[in-house]
Amino acid sequence: MSASETTAAESVRCDHCMQETGRDTAVTAVIDGRKRYFCCHGCLGVYELVNSSSLEAFYRQRCDWQPGPPATGVKLRSAHFTDTVTIAGDEHRIELLLSGIRCASCVWLIEKFLAKIEGVLSARVNYATHKAVITWSGRKTKLDTILNAIRDIGYLPHPAHINARSTVFAEEKQDLLLRFGTAGFFSMQLMLFTSALYAGFFQGMESRYRVAFQLISWALATPVLIYAGFPFLSSAWRSLRRLTLNMDVLVALGALSAYLYSIAMIPLGGEVFFDSAAMIITFILLGRFLEAGSRLKAGNAMAELAELQPHEALLLSENGQTTMVPIAAVNPGDRIEVIPGDRIPLDGVVIEGEAEVNESMLTGESRPVLKAPGSDIFAGSFSMNGRLTIKVTGNSSTTLLSRIIKTVEDAQARKAPIQNIADKTAGLFVPVTILLAFTTFLYWKLSSGSTVTALLNAVSVLVIACPCALGLATPLAILVGTTAAGKKGILVKGGDIFETLSRTTTVVLDKTGTITRGKPSITDLHDFARTPAFLQHAASLEASSEHPTALALAGAWDSDLLKVDHFRAIPGRGVSGMITGESWLAGSEPFMKQEAVAITPEERFIAAKLEAEGKTVVMVACNGMLAGVIGLIDDLRDDALPLIEGLRKKGLSIQILTGDNRGVADYIAARCGITDVQAALGPLEKAAVIRELKAKGECVMMVGDGINDAPALTEADTGVTVGQASGIALESAGVAILKDDLRLINTLLDSSSKCFSVIRQNLFWAFAYNLIALPLAVTGVLHPIISALLMATSSLVVVSNSLRLKRI
Amino acid sequence: MYTIFFLIGIGLFVGVAAWFLFIWAVKSGQFDDPEAPKYRMLDDDDVAAKTAKPLERQEK
């Protein structure tokens, strides 16, 4: 009936972007003697260009490409970029942030394509950060040429404005890499001398060699402790001064005590343990470095998203003149103009003009959406073909785009309650450990009389107790888990939500717009053949109404509409009007009765049958006689059944809540085999139902479309919205699935339970290690070096266990 | 007799040289992109020489 119902058999894969597209709607071209299909002219253009530059190897090489459209259609102004260009003689250099990079071959394509441009000296693209560094000769080419070349092959350059957040992350990562590398180098050198000293301990060693080796060890351990360990030392110092003990205190304490003890032992002729001090710091730095790497990646993704929002807008003044102003100068209520191919700078409402708008960056839906006066429009999307006048409704920090960015950033900062436990434990752990170490020292001092043994065992206790595996256990698993989910288009607002999700027992589904299409479609058409083309008349009549049923009817007729005079809409009942001198009515049965339309028993029987099937019945009458009956239904989405089946397999109980009437609700419930249905509920009643479920001890996940379900979404333990980019949806739900695919809810539940089983394993391991090793250390069985080794192993176990979550 | 100290001296010298090399590598951005090089080496092409040269100059 409509274009959206093309089945898989009729679809082809776009030869450029690899997205599925209808065979009939695809753009085709014969290139190199083969017929090729494209989803749009943009893809065709890119394909031709790549082919004509003899870079078609790109299409053979790419193996990890994620299907998705190229970034096209946006006009580039080099003026936005000039402030980031540095000039040295004739050599110009620019750093750009590129969006649209989907695989390593994209890097190859961009570099090769740019290298072919006359005057370009070098082009280097960083695959990890999506940043490009390009140098060119100012005499031979212009920045415009370069920027547009990048755009022409389907990537979008943004000026790499110094983004405070990601710069900080990058600096932090480099700093940690330097510290970790230094610690690693010196620890390795240190191990050479330490193993010699160990050999000497067992086999005997001339004392001058021993002293020399100990002095060298000291020299090698010092930079590790002072430079590489500086972050721990300063953090521990700060935390001690504020009297809030954290885990860095333990690390610093363990390393410092081993270090100072060893220094004292050199003149006394005892054994030294500089290597323990160096090892602790090296291994914890490795953990920090890995974490900083993933934070940097997330920060870059956010920066790329933020760059979608233009920095300037075309302000429309009262007398119709336009001026380019920075978006900070635009106030809510101002009117701005958007020309075809430009990105929308601010959220607003269209007041004039019509255009197809690409909102893929916000919703993941690649098909453009038609925007007409009255439609909401969002910053970051771009107009593909029409000129629009927009009334701005907010400022640059309230746009949907910036709220999405903020949501994600908040999510990354939010801690899971389980992690607070780890932090609280650390607060308790530190004094207990210090006390334990002190007791150990006293006990051994008194019982054996040897300060050396006593100190050694005390140091052992400090080193063993350092709960760095405990500290890594939760944040790392959550970080890896949410990043993997984000890659699939699932935005999880925080670690706590991931945790609650894994405990879900009941899933509550909203009907309209969530598991159904949200748009009724015609299923039955009874034409009583008293008037020709009654559907045409009905569609013409309904075309002036805004009601969803009316829209469905109007949409079912795709040729000419007739002129309607004296149009009248009676809310909740129907519409009436004059068409070519005849009086036409369309609406519900009570409306027909009210207008005194004669209905025969046979006609009433048809209507009753349709109603019993849960369909909405529209009657159409002409001059007081019934012309036909139309049955419409808001049918199940194709992906609703796989979702319900998946939920059932997990053993979750499923409920449907709807504001619709009983008949429709029962019909849909029967279609998906759910018995628990509650119909005719208002937004607050839905929330009440969920509150009741929670009172019974259920952990409730609510899936809704975000607007009338907002109270229920907030009430539920976790709220999930699918395919909806409305601001309310983002605020009230804990999880926003940006891609319009219900099956992702199953993926979400799977990944959350997997994430939490990994966290539980991590915590179990970390605690078990401490519980077993601590008594051994207290009793003096463990040498500090063995404890340092054990501790490092336990951290590595936790890290590698968490990294398993990457593949979900 | 003093051979061992001599050798230790050489060993430390080499170690510290490697450390300086590492610091140089980090500062000049050799570790910035751990992903692309593994694919880059698989590209067989003619333009590589052209793009590589200016980069070397840049680093000096």
Chai-1 contact restraints between the chains, C-beta under 6 A:
chainA,res_idxA,chainB,res_idxB,connection_type,confidence,min_distance_angstrom,max_distance_angstrom,comment,restraint_id
A,A104,B,A36,contact,1.0,0.0,6.0,A-B,restraint_1
A,A104,B,Y39,contact,1.0,0.0,6.0,A-B,restraint_2
A,V107,B,A36,contact,1.0,0.0,6.0,A-B,restraint_3
A,W108,B,D43,contact,1.0,0.0,6.0,A-B,restraint_4
A,K112,B,V47,contact,1.0,0.0,6.0,A-B,restraint_5
A,A115,B,V47,contact,1.0,0.0,6.0,A-B,restraint_6
A,A115,B,K50,contact,1.0,0.0,6.0,A-B,restraint_7
A,A115,B,T51,contact,1.0,0.0,6.0,A-B,restraint_8
A,L121,B,P54,contact,1.0,0.0,6.0,A-B,restraint_9
A,S122,B,T51,contact,1.0,0.0,6.0,A-B,restraint_10
A,S122,B,P54,contact,1.0,0.0,6.0,A-B,restraint_11
A,S122,B,L55,contact,1.0,0.0,6.0,A-B,restraint_12
A,N126,B,D32,contact,1.0,0.0,6.0,A-B,restraint_13
A,N126,B,D33,contact,1.0,0.0,6.0,A-B,restraint_14
A,Y127,B,D33,contact,1.0,0.0,6.0,A-B,restraint_15
A,Y127,B,E35,contact,1.0,0.0,6.0,A-B,restraint_16
A,Y127,B,A36,contact,1.0,0.0,6.0,A-B,restraint_17
A,A128,B,D33,contact,1.0,0.0,6.0,A-B,restraint_18
A,A128,B,E35,contact,1.0,0.0,6.0,A-B,restraint_19
A,L177,B,V26,contact,1.0,0.0,6.0,A-B,restraint_20
A,L178,B,V26,contact,1.0,0.0,6.0,A-B,restraint_21
A,G181,B,F22,contact,1.0,0.0,6.0,A-B,restraint_22
A,F185,B,W19,contact,1.0,0.0,6.0,A-B,restraint_23
A,Q189,B,G15,contact,1.0,0.0,6.0,A-B,restraint_24
